């Protein structure tokens, strides 16, 4: 919805491993921005594994591609993916748009934690930070030890 809302200026999308590895997540995001007719929004690849613990196994729920195996006959060219690492983009954009940037986190928080580690003032330059939570197979809040540790780190360092 934000992609089509004229009152929301989406200046970039960063990708992190979650339902799939980062390369696949990048392809999925390009498909979404293409459907929204917003291929003008830059997309950047970030961290491909968690900071702590092992990489989470793919869930059958999200399919092999992390996108429910939804068919696509007209996938965007992967050359549209930005060459800058997502963590560096987050830091750069927070400086460029100091106190104006609202961050919307829809996946694992690894890029954010690495950004805070590299740039301790990152959080102080954000206007807002929204974090989506969820559950896995209805059994628990989607907070692995890695995610919980990262959220704690973020909350105490932003």
Secondary structure, DSSP 4 states (H G I P E B T S, - for coil): -GGG-TT-----EEE-SSSS-HHHHHHHHHHHHHHTT-TTS-EEE---S-SSSPPPPPPGGG-TTSSTT---SSPPPGGGEESS-HHHHHHHHHHHTTTTEEEEE-S-SHHHHHHHHH-TTGGGGEEEEEE---EETTTEES--HHHHHHHHHHHHH-
